[in-house]
Amino acid sequence: MIITDEAKQLLKVFLKEEGADGLRLTLVEGCCGPKIGLTFDAPMEMDTIETINGIQVAIDRQVEDTDELTLDQEENADGVGLVLIGACNCSE
């Protein structure tokens, strides 16, 4: 997984607001099956903990193929947010 510098700066703001130490990647139910979700939850016992571009990331053991993921910043009409590139997006 890659966290861009732009996403890192935005994440620092979100982490401070949430009082969290890092991110957690987990599987959540999507419209067409499980998909990867991002939370500010504390790591679970079986998670793999990595530091990516200075950000602590806990990865649920059920999440696979994280090498293909990039967390980036995205700006749209609603404002600035984060986008996970490379995760399944069945809405296309």
Backbone as XML, in Angstrom:
<?xml version="1.0"?>
<chain id="A" units="angstrom">
  <residue number="1" name="MET">
    <atom name="N" x="0.845" y="-1.182" z="0.000"/>
    <atom name="CA" x="0.000" y="0.000" z="0.000"/>
    <atom name="C" x="0.881" y="1.232" z="0.000"/>
  </residue>
  <residue number="2" name="ILE">
    <atom name="N" x="0.440" y="2.210" z="-0.736"/>
    <atom name="CA" x="1.122" y="3.500" z="-0.775"/>
    <atom name="C" x="0.183" y="4.546" z="-0.187"/>
  </residue>
  <residue number="3" name="ILE">
    <atom name="N" x="0.719" y="5.420" z="0.641"/>
    <atom name="CA" x="-0.015" y="6.594" z="1.113"/>
    <atom name="C" x="0.728" y="7.798" z="0.559"/>
  </residue>
  <residue number="4" name="THR">
    <atom name="N" x="0.067" y="8.560" z="-0.314"/>
    <atom name="CA" x="0.720" y="9.720" z="-0.919"/>
    <atom name="C" x="0.979" y="10.791" z="0.142"/>
  </residue>
  <residue number="5" name="ASP">
    <atom name="N" x="1.884" y="11.691" z="-0.161"/>
    <atom name="CA" x="2.180" y="12.786" z="0.774"/>
    <atom name="C" x="0.950" y="13.661" z="1.012"/>
  </residue>
  <residue number="6" name="GLU">
    <atom name="N" x="0.148" y="13.867" z="-0.030"/>
    <atom name="CA" x="-1.063" y="14.671" z="0.111"/>
    <atom name="C" x="-2.062" y="13.992" z="1.046"/>
  </residue>
  <residue number="7" name="ALA">
    <atom name="N" x="-2.224" y="12.672" z="0.889"/>
    <atom name="CA" x="-3.120" y="11.915" z="1.763"/>
    <atom name="C" x="-2.587" y="11.915" z="3.196"/>
  </residue>
  <residue number="8" name="LYS">
    <atom name="N" x="-1.277" y="11.817" z="3.343"/>
    <atom name="CA" x="-0.667" y="11.824" z="4.677"/>
    <atom name="C" x="-1.013" y="13.110" z="5.426"/>
  </residue>
  <residue number="9" name="GLN">
    <atom name="N" x="-0.920" y="14.247" z="4.760"/>
    <atom name="CA" x="-1.223" y="15.519" z="5.416"/>
    <atom name="C" x="-2.687" y="15.583" z="5.843"/>
  </residue>
  <residue number="10" name="LEU">
    <atom name="N" x="-3.586" y="15.116" z="4.993"/>
    <atom name="CA" x="-5.002" y="15.095" z="5.332"/>
    <atom name="C" x="-5.279" y="14.088" z="6.454"/>
  </residue>
  <residue number="11" name="LEU">
    <atom name="N" x="-4.615" y="12.949" z="6.396"/>
    <atom name="CA" x="-4.777" y="11.936" z="7.439"/>
    <atom name="C" x="-4.366" y="12.463" z="8.809"/>
  </residue>
  <residue number="12" name="LYS">
    <atom name="N" x="-3.292" y="13.219" z="8.851"/>
    <atom name="CA" x="-2.847" y="13.791" z="10.133"/>
    <atom name="C" x="-3.950" y="14.626" z="10.768"/>
  </residue>
  <residue number="13" name="VAL">
    <atom name="N" x="-4.665" y="15.388" z="9.955"/>
    <atom name="CA" x="-5.778" y="16.207" z="10.456"/>
    <atom name="C" x="-6.891" y="15.293" z="10.980"/>
  </residue>
  <residue number="14" name="PHE">
    <atom name="N" x="-7.273" y="14.291" z="10.173"/>
    <atom name="CA" x="-8.340" y="13.371" z="10.570"/>
    <atom name="C" x="-7.974" y="12.596" z="11.835"/>
  </residue>
  <residue number="15" name="LEU">
    <atom name="N" x="-6.735" y="12.115" z="11.909"/>
    <atom name="CA" x="-6.298" y="11.346" z="13.076"/>
    <atom name="C" x="-6.353" y="12.191" z="14.343"/>
  </residue>
  <residue number="16" name="LYS">
    <atom name="N" x="-5.939" y="13.437" z="14.234"/>
    <atom name="CA" x="-5.993" y="14.336" z="15.385"/>
    <atom name="C" x="-7.439" y="14.572" z="15.809"/>
  </residue>
  <residue number="17" name="GLU">
    <atom name="N" x="-8.315" y="14.839" z="14.837"/>
    <atom name="CA" x="-9.737" y="15.057" z="15.136"/>
    <atom name="C" x="-10.379" y="13.839" z="15.791"/>
  </residue>
  <residue number="18" name="GLU">
    <atom name="N" x="-9.993" y="12.649" z="15.351"/>
    <atom name="CA" x="-10.575" y="11.401" z="15.861"/>
    <atom name="C" x="-9.884" y="10.903" z="17.132"/>
  </residue>
  <residue number="19" name="GLY">
    <atom name="N" x="-8.733" y="11.489" z="17.461"/>
    <atom name="CA" x="-7.968" y="11.010" z="18.611"/>
    <atom name="C" x="-7.431" y="9.605" z="18.388"/>
  </residue>
  <residue number="20" name="ALA">
    <atom name="N" x="-7.114" y="9.292" z="17.137"/>
    <atom name="CA" x="-6.672" y="7.948" z="16.762"/>
    <atom name="C" x="-5.164" y="7.939" z="16.493"/>
  </residue>
  <residue number="21" name="ASP">
    <atom name="N" x="-4.573" y="6.748" z="16.636"/>
    <atom name="CA" x="-3.146" y="6.581" z="16.374"/>
    <atom name="C" x="-2.851" y="6.216" z="14.934"/>
  </residue>
  <residue number="22" name="GLY">
    <atom name="N" x="-3.854" y="5.705" z="14.214"/>
    <atom name="CA" x="-3.630" y="5.281" z="12.842"/>
    <atom name="C" x="-4.904" y="4.804" z="12.194"/>
  </residue>
  <residue number="23" name="LEU">
    <atom name="N" x="-4.729" y="4.217" z="11.015"/>
    <atom name="CA" x="-5.831" y="3.677" z="10.219"/>
    <atom name="C" x="-5.951" y="2.182" z="10.426"/>
  </residue>
  <residue number="24" name="ARG">
    <atom name="N" x="-7.117" y="1.652" z="10.084"/>
    <atom name="CA" x="-7.301" y="0.203" z="10.032"/>
    <atom name="C" x="-7.995" y="-0.136" z="8.723"/>
  </residue>
  <residue number="25" name="LEU">
    <atom name="N" x="-7.394" y="-1.069" z="7.974"/>
    <atom name="CA" x="-8.009" y="-1.612" z="6.760"/>
    <atom name="C" x="-8.766" y="-2.860" z="7.150"/>
  </residue>
  <residue number="26" name="THR">
    <atom name="N" x="-10.011" y="-2.945" z="6.752"/>
    <atom name="CA" x="-10.843" y="-4.087" z="7.097"/>
    <atom name="C" x="-11.773" y="-4.406" z="5.937"/>
  </residue>
  <residue number="27" name="LEU">
    <atom name="N" x="-12.378" y="-5.553" z="5.979"/>
    <atom name="CA" x="-13.370" y="-5.896" z="4.976"/>
    <atom name="C" x="-14.744" y="-5.486" z="5.476"/>
  </residue>
  <residue number="28" name="VAL">
    <atom name="N" x="-15.512" y="-4.831" z="4.613"/>
    <atom name="CA" x="-16.881" y="-4.438" z="4.922"/>
    <atom name="C" x="-17.781" y="-4.957" z="3.809"/>
  </residue>
  <residue number="29" name="GLU">
    <atom name="N" x="-19.036" y="-5.136" z="4.128"/>
    <atom name="CA" x="-19.990" y="-5.625" z="3.124"/>
    <atom name="C" x="-20.321" y="-4.507" z="2.146"/>
  </residue>
  <residue number="30" name="GLY">
    <atom name="N" x="-20.156" y="-4.788" z="0.874"/>
    <atom name="CA" x="-20.458" y="-3.817" z="-0.172"/>
    <atom name="C" x="-21.646" y="-4.266" z="-0.994"/>
  </residue>
  <residue number="31" name="CYS">
    <atom name="N" x="-21.968" y="-3.498" z="-2.003"/>
    <atom name="CA" x="-23.132" y="-3.800" z="-2.841"/>
    <atom name="C" x="-22.940" y="-5.083" z="-3.648"/>
  </residue>
  <residue number="32" name="CYS">
    <atom name="N" x="-21.708" y="-5.454" z="-3.902"/>
    <atom name="CA" x="-21.462" y="-6.662" z="-4.700"/>
    <atom name="C" x="-20.431" y="-7.560" z="-4.016"/>
  </residue>
  <residue number="33" name="GLY">
    <atom name="N" x="-20.528" y="-7.639" z="-2.692"/>
    <atom name="CA" x="-19.621" y="-8.492" z="-1.933"/>
    <atom name="C" x="-18.694" y="-7.662" z="-1.059"/>
  </residue>
  <residue number="34" name="PRO">
    <atom name="N" x="-17.787" y="-8.339" z="-0.360"/>
    <atom name="CA" x="-16.875" y="-7.623" z="0.542"/>
    <atom name="C" x="-15.977" y="-6.641" z="-0.210"/>
  </residue>
  <residue number="35" name="LYS">
    <atom name="N" x="-15.694" y="-5.517" z="0.447"/>
    <atom name="CA" x="-14.756" y="-4.557" z="-0.108"/>
    <atom name="C" x="-13.912" y="-4.013" z="1.041"/>
  </residue>
  <residue number="36" name="ILE">
    <atom name="N" x="-12.847" y="-3.323" z="0.709"/>
    <atom name="CA" x="-11.938" y="-2.797" z="1.717"/>
    <atom name="C" x="-12.489" y="-1.495" z="2.275"/>
  </residue>
  <residue number="37" name="GLY">
    <atom name="N" x="-12.505" y="-1.423" z="3.593"/>
    <atom name="CA" x="-12.946" y="-0.211" z="4.264"/>
    <atom name="C" x="-11.827" y="0.373" z="5.111"/>
  </residue>
  <residue number="38" name="LEU">
    <atom name="N" x="-11.861" y="1.677" z="5.315"/>
    <atom name="CA" x="-10.901" y="2.383" z="6.159"/>
    <atom name="C" x="-11.617" y="2.875" z="7.411"/>
  </residue>
  <residue number="39" name="THR">
    <atom name="N" x="-11.021" y="2.630" z="8.569"/>
    <atom name="CA" x="-11.581" y="3.133" z="9.814"/>
    <atom name="C" x="-10.455" y="3.717" z="10.655"/>
  </residue>
  <residue number="40" name="PHE">
    <atom name="N" x="-10.828" y="4.404" z="11.715"/>
    <atom name="CA" x="-9.859" y="4.897" z="12.683"/>
    <atom name="C" x="-9.865" y="4.023" z="13.939"/>
  </residue>
  <residue number="41" name="ASP">
    <atom name="N" x="-10.393" y="2.805" z="13.812"/>
    <atom name="CA" x="-10.457" y="1.873" z="14.935"/>
    <atom name="C" x="-9.065" y="1.431" z="15.362"/>
  </residue>
  <residue number="42" name="ALA">
    <atom name="N" x="-8.955" y="1.051" z="16.628"/>
    <atom name="CA" x="-7.700" y="0.507" z="17.147"/>
    <atom name="C" x="-7.423" y="-0.841" z="16.481"/>
  </residue>
  <residue number="43" name="PRO">
    <atom name="N" x="-6.160" y="-1.208" z="16.357"/>
    <atom name="CA" x="-5.816" y="-2.503" z="15.767"/>
    <atom name="C" x="-6.423" y="-3.654" z="16.578"/>
  </residue>
  <residue number="44" name="MET">
    <atom name="N" x="-6.784" y="-4.713" z="15.872"/>
    <atom name="CA" x="-7.256" y="-5.942" z="16.507"/>
    <atom name="C" x="-6.057" y="-6.868" z="16.699"/>
  </residue>
  <residue number="45" name="GLU">
    <atom name="N" x="-6.229" y="-7.846" z="17.545"/>
    <atom name="CA" x="-5.132" y="-8.741" z="17.923"/>
    <atom name="C" x="-4.465" y="-9.424" z="16.731"/>
  </residue>
  <residue number="46" name="MET">
    <atom name="N" x="-5.231" y="-9.832" z="15.730"/>
    <atom name="CA" x="-4.672" y="-10.585" z="14.599"/>
    <atom name="C" x="-4.241" y="-9.702" z="13.426"/>
  </residue>
  <residue number="47" name="ASP">
    <atom name="N" x="-4.376" y="-8.378" z="13.559"/>
    <atom name="CA" x="-3.984" y="-7.463" z="12.479"/>
    <atom name="C" x="-2.470" y="-7.437" z="12.292"/>
  </residue>
  <residue number="48" name="THR">
    <atom name="N" x="-2.065" y="-7.136" z="11.081"/>
    <atom name="CA" x="-0.669" y="-6.839" z="10.773"/>
    <atom name="C" x="-0.520" y="-5.323" z="10.871"/>
  </residue>
  <residue number="49" name="ILE">
    <atom name="N" x="0.500" y="-4.878" z="11.617"/>
    <atom name="CA" x="0.720" y="-3.444" z="11.795"/>
    <atom name="C" x="1.911" y="-3.021" z="10.940"/>
  </residue>
  <residue number="50" name="GLU">
    <atom name="N" x="1.711" y="-2.006" z="10.111"/>
    <atom name="CA" x="2.771" y="-1.451" z="9.277"/>
    <atom name="C" x="2.789" y="0.063" z="9.445"/>
  </residue>
  <residue number="51" name="THR">
    <atom name="N" x="3.944" y="0.650" z="9.226"/>
    <atom name="CA" x="4.045" y="2.098" z="9.152"/>
    <atom name="C" x="4.311" y="2.440" z="7.694"/>
  </residue>
  <residue number="52" name="ILE">
    <atom name="N" x="3.373" y="3.195" z="7.109"/>
    <atom name="CA" x="3.445" y="3.537" z="5.694"/>
    <atom name="C" x="3.473" y="5.054" z="5.574"/>
  </residue>
  <residue number="53" name="ASN">
    <atom name="N" x="4.573" y="5.582" z="5.066"/>
    <atom name="CA" x="4.765" y="7.028" z="4.924"/>
    <atom name="C" x="4.486" y="7.752" z="6.247"/>
  </residue>
  <residue number="54" name="GLY">
    <atom name="N" x="4.923" y="7.135" z="7.340"/>
    <atom name="CA" x="4.791" y="7.748" z="8.661"/>
    <atom name="C" x="3.440" y="7.554" z="9.330"/>
  </residue>
  <residue number="55" name="ILE">
    <atom name="N" x="2.529" y="6.817" z="8.695"/>
    <atom name="CA" x="1.193" y="6.578" z="9.238"/>
    <atom name="C" x="1.086" y="5.112" z="9.661"/>
  </residue>
  <residue number="56" name="GLN">
    <atom name="N" x="0.616" y="4.873" z="10.907"/>
    <atom name="CA" x="0.387" y="3.504" z="11.366"/>
    <atom name="C" x="-0.849" y="2.949" z="10.683"/>
  </residue>
  <residue number="57" name="VAL">
    <atom name="N" x="-0.698" y="1.771" z="10.068"/>
    <atom name="CA" x="-1.811" y="1.119" z="9.379"/>
    <atom name="C" x="-1.940" y="-0.301" z="9.908"/>
  </residue>
  <residue number="58" name="ALA">
    <atom name="N" x="-3.111" y="-0.609" z="10.474"/>
    <atom name="CA" x="-3.428" y="-1.969" z="10.910"/>
    <atom name="C" x="-4.216" y="-2.622" z="9.778"/>
  </residue>
  <residue number="59" name="ILE">
    <atom name="N" x="-3.794" y="-3.810" z="9.391"/>
    <atom name="CA" x="-4.425" y="-4.489" z="8.258"/>
    <atom name="C" x="-5.059" y="-5.784" z="8.745"/>
  </residue>
  <residue number="60" name="ASP">
    <atom name="N" x="-6.375" y="-5.852" z="8.621"/>
    <atom name="CA" x="-7.128" y="-7.058" z="8.969"/>
    <atom name="C" x="-6.558" y="-8.220" z="8.168"/>
  </residue>
  <residue number="61" name="ARG">
    <atom name="N" x="-6.379" y="-9.359" z="8.804"/>
    <atom name="CA" x="-5.765" y="-10.508" z="8.121"/>
    <atom name="C" x="-6.596" y="-11.000" z="6.931"/>
  </residue>
  <residue number="62" name="GLN">
    <atom name="N" x="-7.874" y="-10.621" z="6.856"/>
    <atom name="CA" x="-8.713" y="-11.026" z="5.732"/>
    <atom name="C" x="-8.497" y="-10.147" z="4.499"/>
  </residue>
  <residue number="63" name="VAL">
    <atom name="N" x="-7.853" y="-9.000" z="4.670"/>
    <atom name="CA" x="-7.604" y="-8.101" z="3.540"/>
    <atom name="C" x="-6.369" y="-8.602" z="2.793"/>
  </residue>
  <residue number="64" name="GLU">
    <atom name="N" x="-6.524" y="-8.793" z="1.498"/>
    <atom name="CA" x="-5.429" y="-9.305" z="0.667"/>
    <atom name="C" x="-5.053" y="-8.296" z="-0.407"/>
  </residue>
  <residue number="65" name="ASP">
    <atom name="N" x="-3.896" y="-8.499" z="-1.009"/>
    <atom name="CA" x="-3.428" y="-7.706" z="-2.151"/>
    <atom name="C" x="-3.316" y="-6.215" z="-1.839"/>
  </residue>
  <residue number="66" name="THR">
    <atom name="N" x="-2.796" y="-5.882" z="-0.679"/>
    <atom name="CA" x="-2.655" y="-4.467" z="-0.321"/>
    <atom name="C" x="-1.531" y="-3.790" z="-1.107"/>
  </residue>
  <residue number="67" name="ASP">
    <atom name="N" x="-0.658" y="-4.561" z="-1.742"/>
    <atom name="CA" x="0.429" y="-3.973" z="-2.534"/>
    <atom name="C" x="-0.106" y="-3.141" z="-3.695"/>
  </residue>
  <residue number="68" name="GLU">
    <atom name="N" x="-1.321" y="-3.423" z="-4.131"/>
    <atom name="CA" x="-1.917" y="-2.737" z="-5.277"/>
    <atom name="C" x="-2.692" y="-1.480" z="-4.883"/>
  </residue>
  <residue number="69" name="LEU">
    <atom name="N" x="-2.761" y="-1.163" z="-3.584"/>
    <atom name="CA" x="-3.583" y="-0.052" z="-3.106"/>
    <atom name="C" x="-2.783" y="1.237" z="-2.957"/>
  </residue>
  <residue number="70" name="THR">
    <atom name="N" x="-3.433" y="2.348" z="-3.279"/>
    <atom name="CA" x="-2.871" y="3.679" z="-3.041"/>
    <atom name="C" x="-3.940" y="4.526" z="-2.368"/>
  </residue>
  <residue number="71" name="LEU">
    <atom name="N" x="-3.584" y="5.126" z="-1.247"/>
    <atom name="CA" x="-4.471" y="6.060" z="-0.569"/>
    <atom name="C" x="-4.031" y="7.460" z="-0.964"/>
  </residue>
  <residue number="72" name="ASP">
    <atom name="N" x="-4.938" y="8.208" z="-1.574"/>
    <atom name="CA" x="-4.608" y="9.532" z="-2.089"/>
    <atom name="C" x="-5.678" y="10.526" z="-1.642"/>
  </residue>
  <residue number="73" name="GLN">
    <atom name="N" x="-5.375" y="11.785" z="-1.848"/>
    <atom name="CA" x="-6.322" y="12.869" z="-1.574"/>
    <atom name="C" x="-7.101" y="13.155" z="-2.841"/>
  </residue>
  <residue number="74" name="GLU">
    <atom name="N" x="-8.383" y="13.462" z="-2.673"/>
    <atom name="CA" x="-9.233" y="13.767" z="-3.817"/>
    <atom name="C" x="-10.086" y="14.984" z="-3.480"/>
  </residue>
  <residue number="75" name="GLU">
    <atom name="N" x="-10.191" y="15.879" z="-4.435"/>
    <atom name="CA" x="-11.037" y="17.055" z="-4.260"/>
    <atom name="C" x="-12.178" y="16.985" z="-5.254"/>
  </residue>
  <residue number="76" name="ASN">
    <atom name="N" x="-13.399" y="17.190" z="-4.741"/>
    <atom name="CA" x="-14.569" y="17.213" z="-5.620"/>
    <atom name="C" x="-15.521" y="18.302" z="-5.127"/>
  </residue>
  <residue number="77" name="ALA">
    <atom name="N" x="-16.728" y="18.317" z="-5.634"/>
    <atom name="CA" x="-17.696" y="19.361" z="-5.268"/>
    <atom name="C" x="-18.036" y="19.360" z="-3.782"/>
  </residue>
  <residue number="78" name="ASP">
    <atom name="N" x="-17.873" y="18.207" z="-3.117"/>
    <atom name="CA" x="-18.165" y="18.104" z="-1.686"/>
    <atom name="C" x="-17.005" y="18.550" z="-0.804"/>
  </residue>
  <residue number="79" name="GLY">
    <atom name="N" x="-15.835" y="18.754" z="-1.395"/>
    <atom name="CA" x="-14.662" y="19.160" z="-0.619"/>
    <atom name="C" x="-13.496" y="18.212" z="-0.846"/>
  </residue>
  <residue number="80" name="VAL">
    <atom name="N" x="-12.614" y="18.161" z="0.133"/>
    <atom name="CA" x="-11.413" y="17.335" z="0.043"/>
    <atom name="C" x="-11.607" y="16.092" z="0.896"/>
  </residue>
  <residue number="81" name="GLY">
    <atom name="N" x="-11.205" y="14.950" z="0.356"/>
    <atom name="CA" x="-11.325" y="13.700" z="1.097"/>
    <atom name="C" x="-10.261" y="12.718" z="0.650"/>
  </residue>
  <residue number="82" name="LEU">
    <atom name="N" x="-10.390" y="11.502" z="1.115"/>
    <atom name="CA" x="-9.456" y="10.442" z="0.776"/>
    <atom name="C" x="-10.101" y="9.478" z="-0.210"/>
  </residue>
  <residue number="83" name="VAL">
    <atom name="N" x="-9.294" y="8.916" z="-1.077"/>
    <atom name="CA" x="-9.763" y="7.922" z="-2.034"/>
    <atom name="C" x="-8.776" y="6.750" z="-2.013"/>
  </residue>
  <residue number="84" name="LEU">
    <atom name="N" x="-9.326" y="5.542" z="-1.978"/>
    <atom name="CA" x="-8.522" y="4.331" z="-2.001"/>
    <atom name="C" x="-8.532" y="3.800" z="-3.427"/>
  </residue>
  <residue number="85" name="ILE">
    <atom name="N" x="-7.407" y="3.931" z="-4.098"/>
    <atom name="CA" x="-7.270" y="3.526" z="-5.496"/>
    <atom name="C" x="-6.756" y="2.096" z="-5.549"/>
  </residue>
  <residue number="86" name="GLY">
    <atom name="N" x="-7.391" y="1.304" z="-6.398"/>
    <atom name="CA" x="-6.966" y="-0.087" z="-6.557"/>
    <atom name="C" x="-7.851" y="-1.061" z="-5.814"/>
  </residue>
  <residue number="87" name="ALA">
    <atom name="N" x="-8.792" y="-0.549" z="-5.020"/>
    <atom name="CA" x="-9.763" y="-1.405" z="-4.344"/>
    <atom name="C" x="-10.915" y="-1.666" z="-5.302"/>
  </residue>
  <residue number="88" name="CYS">
    <atom name="N" x="-11.576" y="-2.777" z="-5.145"/>
    <atom name="CA" x="-12.704" y="-3.117" z="-6.024"/>
    <atom name="C" x="-13.768" y="-2.045" z="-5.939"/>
  </residue>
  <residue number="89" name="ASN">
    <atom name="N" x="-14.205" y="-1.584" z="-7.086"/>
    <atom name="CA" x="-15.273" y="-0.596" z="-7.148"/>
    <atom name="C" x="-16.305" y="-1.113" z="-8.136"/>
  </residue>
  <residue number="90" name="CYS">
    <atom name="N" x="-17.310" y="-1.785" z="-7.610"/>
    <atom name="CA" x="-18.284" y="-2.451" z="-8.482"/>
    <atom name="C" x="-19.315" y="-1.484" z="-9.064"/>
  </residue>
  <residue number="91" name="SER">
    <atom name="N" x="-19.236" y="-0.209" z="-8.739"/>
    <atom name="CA" x="-20.228" y="0.747" z="-9.248"/>
    <atom name="C" x="-19.914" y="1.194" z="-10.670"/>
  </residue>
  <residue number="92" name="GLU">
    <atom name="N" x="-18.784" y="0.814" z="-11.192"/>
    <atom name="CA" x="-18.430" y="1.233" z="-12.548"/>
    <atom name="C" x="-19.015" y="0.304" z="-13.576"/>
  </residue>
</chain>
